[in-house]
Every structure is written in C-alpha cells, then in structure tokens.
C-alpha cells in the first residue's frame, strides 16, 4: 500500500500550526512593539512641542506681567502726576508744552524705569492730540481703536488690557524694528478719578518681548512645526515669519479645536499653504499666557514619525529574514521527518476505518522505523484480540438474554393451575376453556425460542389474557382501562415487558387495598422518537427507597426469583436499546403508582437476537 502520495493534509496541518503558533505570535508581537514604539515616539515629540510652548508661555507671561506693572506704576505714581503732566502738555502755549514735556520725560524715566525693551509710551487725548515718550508710534489711531484690547480698555476703565503687534506684518515706530519681533502693548483708559482733567482717553506702553525670537527659533525645527499665537476668537495675534502659513492653518481649524481644554493635541487633515496639498497634521494647543490667548503648533505627523519609519523598515527586514529562515527549516523538517510520520498517520486512519489488514513499510530514521514496526505488530495483535472479544461478547450476550427471558415467576403457573382446578369444581366448562386459552397464549409467548420482538398489538393481546387470569385470581378485585393510540399497534417491541410491570401493580399495589376496588390503566402513546407505555394504578403506592430497590441490580442465589419483574424489564430494554430507552416510576404512598417505559420506534422485523451494540 502506497501512502506517500497523500502528504497534502499533514502539510496543511503543519503549516497551519506553524502559522498560528509561530508566525502569528511573532507578527503580533512585532506589530504591537511597532505600535508601542510609534506611540512613545509621537508622545515624546508632542512632549517636546509642549515644552517649547511652555517656554514661550512663560516668557510671554513674564513680559506681560512686567509691562502691565510698568504701566500701572507709570499711571498711579505720585498721585497720578504723570497723567497731570500729559494733560498739561495739551496746551496752546509752546513754552509750557516744552517744559511739561521735559518734566514728563524725567518723570517717565524715574517712575516707569523703562528697560531697553521699552519702545514707547503714548497718550491719546480726547481732542485727538497725541503725546509720545521715547519713539513715536506710527500706527494711526483708527487702527488702534479697532484692536480688541483697545476696546476692552475703553470698556473697563482703570484696568490694564494687553495686546500684541507683529513687526513682520507692520512697522510700529519710525525707528525701524527688526522684522519678526513680538511687541507687547499694555493699555489703560483712566477714569475721572485718575484723570481729573478729563482730557486723556488712553495710556499705552509698548515693549519688545523675547517671544518672537523663541517662536522663530522653534519654527526652524521640523519636529517642532509652526507655532503661532491666537486670541479666543481665532484671530492670529503673532506668527513671526510664518504668518502666511499660520493663517492657512487657521482657516482649516474651528474655534472648538482651538479653545477646548487647557492643553491637548489632536490630528487633522490640513492643506499645506506652501504646496497646496492636504496632509495629516498633529496640532498641539495650550494656553497662551493671558486669558483667551492660545498657543497653537501645527506639525506634519510624518515629521514626528520619520525616525520611527526608518526603524520600522529595519524591523520589517529583520522579521522577513527570520520568516525565510523558518520557512527553510520547515521544508527540511517536512521532507526528512514529517513524511514518514504522515505515512503512519494514514495507516492509523485505515485502522480507525476498520481495515485491520493495514501494513506500513518501514521508512525514515531509526526511531520512526521502530515506531512503524511497533504499529504493525499492534495492528496484528488488535485484529486477533477483536476477533476473540467478539466471540466472547456474543456468547455473553446470548447467555444474558436467555437468562433474563427465563426468569418468569414459576409461582404464576402454579397459581393459574390452582385457579383452573377451582373453576373446575364450582363452574361449568366455559370458564375452564377461557382460562386455558389465556394460559396457552401466555405460555406460547414465553416459550417462543429466540424470537424476542413482536408487535405492540401482540403484546397487548398477551397482556389482556394475563389480566383475565389475574381478575379471576383476585375475584374481580380491580378494573382495567385501556387508552391505546391505534398508530402504535404495528411498531415492534421486546416481548413480555408490560406483563411484569402490570403484575407488580396488581400484586404489590391493588391486592393490598382492603375495601375499595382497584383501578389499573394501561396507556400506549407516541411522540416523534419513542413509543410510550404507561401503567398506572391507584393502589397502596411505594416509597422512594422501594422504587430505588426495584431498579437496583441484585446478586441472587440459585432459585431466588422474588421481586425480579421490574428489574428484569429494565435490564432487558437496556440490553436491547442501551441509552436510547428510558424507564421511570413515580409513586405516592396510599395514592398511586405510575410506571413509564419509552422505547425507540421499530418497524422492521427483528427475529433473532438484536445486537444491543448496534443501537447505542
């Protein structure tokens, strides 16, 4: 027998196991490691962006605090003397204006202690005149009045309001400032309590902050992206040299994206202002150092993962080499070891299918050849053992069936003959004839040789003859009612399984009733799988222990035939049908006993001894 042609199934099992147990775990570990590494690298990059924003925010917060403090000191020092001098400059007398201007400059240098970062201080008068200290601000007043911080200062008098100018977008003074500088302006609109002259509309102080240089520095790093500053309405406050790019990003971002939370990061598909192409960007947003201000950083996500991508390529190459080496090993393993093992597996399948003539030619390494020799010897021994066991089991089964069928209570024949003798003395011959016919029918059924199955109809006829004799024996002390499903009469069943159960009901149930007439009901019904026999009586009943005793097999001495009826029936149907049958008994002491037997539906002729094994 050539089994080497059928290697495909075993190879599939091997490759499936190889993939599930080696390839899949390695790839899963590989991808999990890559995902964790990617997350950690992105998280680290985001942390670097957040650290740079923190540096910008700290610088902007410190500059805002100093500028606001300088303006407050300038306004409130020496009982508002600076405001009085600024108001006095607004005079038509040139000499007085010159004198007051000098005094104001001296007071400004002494009171405000301006640093090198201070560009200018200026006063807007309500009559349209302006007063400048240090450099003159070239921005027109109309543009100043349109700023949000200016409107806030007008609304909240005596409170410092802060704003920002970007020198890359506009020149603040006539002495040209370096492009990309972040100029912080602090504004205060004095109330009548501060400005007793009621002539000053606004006081402003302009300072250059290091924020512009910080943002410019960070924007040069591709991993830190483009950082810019906005207010709560989404207006761009400062972006330095990256103003156009920042404005393009802002068009694709909503106010919810910008203002949600204190510090967060998320991803969006944005259009690159330089190339016009849409790309995946990581946006980091945090507070900008003043209420409503937000620091926004937009960086290409691919920039954050560039190092990861290089490392991932290396990992993929290494994993591919490992998989290729595993593949080479698998081919060698299949060719040198699995082949002979596959041959033996096919031999095992042949034996499993019942072919005990299987013989495998030894092949492969020494260990496998020894295993094949052992397999061949095992098959030969198994064949001999099965043949011997079949003979033993067949003889054992025949002996058990004959023994169980022969356990009909001999007292029944004695009692029947006594009844016939009694009838012969007190009756005419008709009763003797009927009793003789009933007895002949029962004995004919009991001594049919090896015919173990007949129809339900025949079983009921034998049972009816038996009940006729028992009613005579017990002087019609009980009544019988039948409830038979006509569709069940042609099904076949083991003979004499109802008579022992009925005898148990009459002898141990109905005969012990003292005054009342007993009632016995015999019911035959069916469902999809079973024919169901139910024998019920209203006799004395039994306890649970008594029911268990009836169903428990017992070791018997020779000639011991007591209480074997129910046990006999249960043992026989188990031999015939195995687990495909059921027998149960329920009872209540002094009220009733009900026995139910369920056997499979059998329609074919089963003369001879059925094989119990074939029905399990």
BELKAHU-V792885 format. One record per backbone hydrogen bond with DSSP energy under -0.5 kcal/mol. CO is the residue of the C=O (numbers start at 0). NH is the residue of the N-H. If there is no record, write none. Layout:
[[CO:NH] [CO:NH]]
This chain:
[[0:2] [2:5] [4:6] [6:10] [7:11] [8:12] [9:13] [10:14] [11:15] [12:16] [13:17] [14:18] [15:19] [16:20] [17:21] [17:22] [18:23] [21:25] [22:26] [23:27] [24:28] [25:29] [26:30] [27:31] [28:32] [29:33] [30:34] [31:35] [32:36] [33:37] [34:38] [35:39] [36:40] [37:41] [38:42] [39:43] [40:44] [41:45] [42:46] [43:47] [44:48] [45:49] [46:50] [47:51] [48:52] [49:53] [50:54] [51:55] [52:56] [53:57] [54:58] [55:59] [56:60] [57:61] [58:62] [59:63] [60:64] [61:65] [62:66] [63:67] [64:68] [65:69] [66:70] [67:71] [68:72] [69:73] [70:74] [71:75] [72:76] [75:78] [76:80] [76:81] [79:83] [80:84] [81:85] [82:86] [83:87] [84:88] [85:89] [86:89] [88:90] [91:93] [92:96] [93:97] [94:98] [95:99] [96:100] [97:101] [98:102] [99:103] [100:104] [101:105] [102:106] [103:107] [104:108] [105:109] [106:110] [107:111] [107:112] [114:117] [116:207] [118:134] [119:205] [120:132] [121:203] [122:124] [122:130] [123:200] [123:201] [124:127] [128:124] [130:122] [132:120] [135:173] [139:143] [140:144] [141:145] [143:146] [146:150] [147:151] [148:152] [149:153] [150:154] [151:155] [154:156] [155:158] [160:186] [162:184] [164:166] [164:182] [165:168] [165:169] [171:137] [171:138] [173:175] [177:180] [180:166] [180:182] [181:183] [181:208] [182:164] [183:206] [184:162] [185:204] [186:160] [187:189] [187:202] [188:157] [190:193] [190:194] [193:195] [194:197] [198:125] [201:123] [202:187] [203:121] [204:185] [205:118] [205:119] [206:183] [208:181] [208:211] [209:213] [210:214] [211:215] [212:216] [213:217] [214:218] [215:219] [216:219] [217:220] [219:221] [220:223] [220:224] [224:226] [225:297] [227:295] [228:236] [228:237] [229:293] [230:233] [234:230] [234:236] [237:228] [238:241] [239:242] [241:245] [242:246] [243:247] [244:248] [245:249] [246:250] [247:251] [248:251] [249:252] [253:257] [254:258] [255:259] [261:286] [263:284] [265:282] [267:269] [267:280] [269:271] [269:278] [270:272] [271:275] [276:271] [278:269] [278:280] [279:300] [279:301] [280:267] [280:282] [281:298] [282:265] [283:296] [284:263] [285:294] [289:292] [292:287] [293:229] [293:295] [294:285] [295:227] [296:283] [296:298] [297:225] [298:281] [299:302] [299:303] [300:304] [302:305] [304:308] [305:309] [306:310] [307:311] [308:312] [309:313] [310:314] [311:315] [312:316] [313:317] [314:318] [315:319] [316:320] [317:321] [318:322] [319:323] [320:324] [321:325] [322:326] [323:327] [324:328] [325:329] [326:330] [327:331] [328:332] [329:333] [330:334] [331:335] [332:336] [332:337] [333:338] [336:340] [337:341] [338:342] [339:343] [340:344] [341:345] [342:346] [343:347] [344:348] [345:349] [346:350] [347:351] [348:352] [349:354] [350:353] [353:355] [354:357] [364:368] [365:369] [366:370] [367:371] [368:372] [369:373] [370:374] [371:375] [372:376] [373:377] [374:378] [375:379] [376:380] [377:381] [378:382] [379:383] [380:384] [381:385] [382:386] [383:387] [384:388] [385:389] [386:390] [387:391] [388:392] [389:393] [390:394] [391:395] [392:396] [393:397] [394:398] [395:399] [396:400] [397:401] [398:402] [399:403] [400:404] [401:405] [403:406] [408:411] [408:412] [409:413] [410:414] [411:415] [412:416] [413:417] [414:418] [415:419] [416:420] [417:421] [418:422] [419:423] [420:424] [421:424] [421:425] [422:426] [427:431] [428:432] [429:433] [430:434] [431:435] [432:436] [433:437] [434:438] [435:439] [436:440] [437:441] [438:442] [439:443] [440:444] [441:445] [442:446] [444:447] [447:450] [449:451] [449:607] [451:494] [453:492] [454:458] [455:459] [456:460] [457:461] [458:462] [459:463] [460:464] [461:465] [462:466] [463:467] [464:468] [465:469] [466:470] [467:471] [468:472] [469:473] [470:475] [471:474] [473:476] [476:517] [478:519] [480:521] [482:523] [483:485] [484:487] [485:488] [487:490] [488:456] [490:455] [492:453] [497:501] [498:502] [499:503] [500:504] [501:505] [502:506] [503:507] [504:508] [504:509] [505:510] [508:539] [509:512] [517:478] [518:537] [519:480] [520:522] [520:535] [521:482] [522:533] [523:484] [524:531] [528:600] [529:526] [530:532] [530:598] [531:524] [532:596] [533:522] [533:535] [534:594] [535:520] [536:592] [539:589] [542:546] [543:547] [544:548] [545:549] [546:550] [547:551] [548:551] [550:552] [556:559] [558:560] [560:563] [563:567] [564:568] [565:569] [566:570] [567:571] [568:572] [569:573] [570:574] [571:575] [572:576] [573:577] [576:579] [577:580] [581:597] [583:595] [585:593] [587:590] [587:591] [591:587] [592:536] [593:585] [594:534] [595:583] [596:532] [597:581] [598:530] [601:491] [607:451] [607:609] [609:611] [610:613] [611:614] [612:615]]
